[in-house]
Amino acid sequence: MNIIRRIYDWMGSKVGSRWASAWLVLLFFIEASVLIIPVDPLLILYCVKHQKRSFYYATLATIASVLGGLFGYAIGAVMWHTVGAWIVQHLISQPVFDSIAAKYVLYEHWAVLIAALTPVPYKAVTISAGFCHLSLPSFILFSILGRGIRFYLLAGLIYKWGERIQAFIDRYFNLLAIAFVLILLLSVKVLL
């Protein structure tokens, strides 16, 4: 749990920098296509530290994540033989990718919505959507809906109960980190 705490603290240090918004946009963009570390805790940190700007940060996170998703889609659709296969092999795993690709055949855009709302690695969704040539307008619409609902819900909760949530996170950080990892693993298991 020590490494997770160090990452959390590093992300927290970015909240007070003069480039805070740029850091948020950058990390949410690359999370949607190549970054392994989930960035929801970053949004929580930003919203807790600047509670009145919670919805601003949710907007930035949604836009950056969807744009990053489009980059992931392009990796799957256009750059599969150069970058896409490497990302799947080293950052996602072939079974997870194959399972998500099979879900597109069955559920198409609903798969994007569900994955955008859950802790499933979004980069797996974006790259496989491009690889499967899922309808681009549908991909964009359901990415905006899923990511927007997810990030605005977090921002809304923190806007309303920010200080209590910060105290709760600080007090139960290790348990929350374990719970988050378990939820992530369970989400991936459901996909397979």
C-alpha positions in Angstrom: 0.0 0.0 0.0 3.0 2.3 0.4 3.4 2.8 -3.4 -0.2 3.6 -3.8 0.1 6.2 -1.0 3.1 7.7 -2.7 1.3 8.0 -6.0 -1.7 9.5 -4.2 0.5 12.0 -2.4 2.3 12.8 -5.7 -1.0 13.5 -7.4 -2.0 15.6 -4.4 1.0 17.7 -4.8 -0.1 18.7 -8.4 -3.4 20.2 -7.0 -1.6 23.2 -5.6 0.6 23.9 -8.5 0.0 26.7 -11.0 -0.3 24.0 -13.7 -3.0 22.1 -11.7 -5.6 22.1 -14.5 -3.0 21.1 -17.1 -1.9 18.2 -14.9 -5.5 17.1 -14.5 -6.2 17.3 -18.3 -2.9 15.5 -19.2 -3.4 12.6 -16.7 -7.0 12.1 -17.7 -6.1 12.2 -21.4 -3.4 9.6 -21.1 -5.4 7.4 -18.7 -7.9 6.9 -21.4 -5.4 5.5 -23.8 -2.2 4.3 -22.2 -1.8 5.1 -18.5 -2.2 2.1 -16.1 -3.0 4.1 -12.9 -6.7 5.0 -12.4 -7.2 8.7 -12.1 -10.4 8.9 -10.2 -8.5 9.6 -6.9 -6.9 12.6 -8.7 -10.3 14.0 -9.4 -11.3 13.4 -5.8 -8.2 15.2 -4.6 -8.8 18.2 -6.8 -12.5 18.4 -5.8 -11.7 18.1 -2.1 -8.9 20.7 -2.2 -11.0 23.2 -4.2 -14.6 22.1 -3.4 -16.2 25.1 -5.1 -14.5 24.1 -8.4 -15.6 20.5 -8.3 -17.9 20.7 -11.4 -15.1 22.6 -13.3 -12.7 19.8 -12.6 -15.4 17.2 -13.6 -15.8 19.0 -16.9 -12.1 19.1 -17.5 -11.8 15.4 -16.6 -14.7 14.4 -18.9 -13.4 16.4 -21.9 -9.8 15.1 -21.4 -10.9 11.5 -20.9 -13.1 11.5 -24.0 -10.4 13.1 -26.1 -7.9 10.5 -24.7 -10.5 7.9 -25.6 -10.5 9.2 -29.2 -6.7 8.8 -29.2 -7.1 5.2 -27.9 -9.8 4.6 -30.6 -7.3 5.8 -33.2 -4.6 3.5 -31.8 -7.0 0.6 -32.2 -8.3 1.6 -35.7 -5.2 3.1 -37.3 -2.1 2.2 -35.4 -2.9 -1.3 -34.4 0.2 -2.9 -35.9 2.6 -0.4 -34.4 1.3 0.8 -31.0 -1.9 -1.0 -30.4 -0.6 -4.5 -30.2 2.2 -3.4 -27.9 -0.2 -1.7 -25.5 -2.5 -4.8 -25.4 0.5 -7.1 -24.8 2.2 -5.0 -22.1 -0.5 -2.8 -20.4 -3.9 -4.6 -20.8 -3.5 -8.3 -21.6 -4.8 -10.3 -24.6 -7.6 -12.1 -22.7 -9.1 -8.8 -21.4 -8.8 -7.2 -24.9 -10.4 -10.2 -26.6 -13.2 -10.3 -24.1 -14.0 -6.6 -24.6 -13.8 -7.0 -28.4 -16.3 -9.9 -28.1 -18.7 -7.7 -26.0 -18.7 -5.1 -28.8 -20.0 -7.7 -31.2 -22.9 -8.4 -28.8 -23.6 -5.1 -27.2 -21.9 -2.4 -29.3 -22.2 1.0 -27.8 -23.7 -0.2 -24.5 -20.3 -1.8 -23.9 -18.7 1.6 -24.1 -21.3 3.1 -21.7 -20.9 0.4 -19.1 -17.1 0.5 -19.3 -17.0 4.3 -19.1 -19.1 4.1 -15.9 -17.2 1.3 -14.1 -13.6 0.9 -13.0 -12.8 -1.3 -16.0 -9.5 0.0 -17.6 -10.9 2.5 -20.1 -7.9 2.2 -22.3 -8.9 -1.4 -23.0 -12.3 -0.1 -24.1 -11.0 2.7 -26.3 -8.4 0.7 -28.1 -10.7 -2.3 -28.7 -13.5 0.0 -29.9 -11.2 1.3 -32.6 -9.9 -2.1 -33.4 -13.5 -3.3 -33.9 -14.4 -0.2 -35.8 -17.3 0.6 -33.5 -19.3 3.6 -34.9 -17.3 6.7 -34.0 -20.3 9.0 -33.2 -21.8 6.2 -31.0 -18.4 5.8 -29.3 -18.2 9.5 -28.6 -21.7 9.9 -27.4 -21.5 6.9 -24.9 -18.1 7.9 -23.8 -19.3 11.4 -22.9 -22.4 10.0 -21.1 -20.4 7.3 -19.2 -17.4 9.4 -18.2 -19.6 12.5 -17.6 -21.9 10.7 -15.2 -19.0 9.1 -13.4 -17.0 12.3 -12.9 -20.0 14.6 -12.2 -21.3 12.1 -9.6 -17.9 12.2 -7.9 -17.7 16.0 -8.1 -21.3 16.4 -6.8 -20.7 14.1 -3.8 -17.6 16.0 -2.9 -19.2 19.4 -3.6 -21.8 18.5 -1.0 -19.7 16.6 1.6 -16.1 17.5 0.7 -14.5 17.9 4.2 -16.2 14.7 5.5 -15.0 12.8 2.5 -11.4 14.0 2.9 -11.4 13.0 6.5 -12.8 9.6 5.6 -10.2 9.1 2.8 -7.4 10.1 5.1 -8.6 7.8 7.9 -9.3 4.7 5.8 -6.9 5.2 2.9 -5.4 1.7 3.1 -8.8 0.0 3.2 -10.1 2.1 0.4 -7.1 1.3 -1.7 -7.6 -2.4 -1.1 -11.4 -2.1 -1.9 -10.6 -0.2 -5.1 -8.2 -2.8 -6.3 -10.7 -5.6 -5.5 -13.5 -3.7 -7.4 -11.1 -3.3 -10.3 -10.3 -7.0 -10.4 -13.9 -8.0 -10.1 -14.8 -5.6 -12.9 -12.2 -7.2 -15.2 -13.3 -10.7 -14.1 -16.9 -9.9 -15.0 -15.7 -8.9 -18.5 -13.9 -12.2 -19.0 
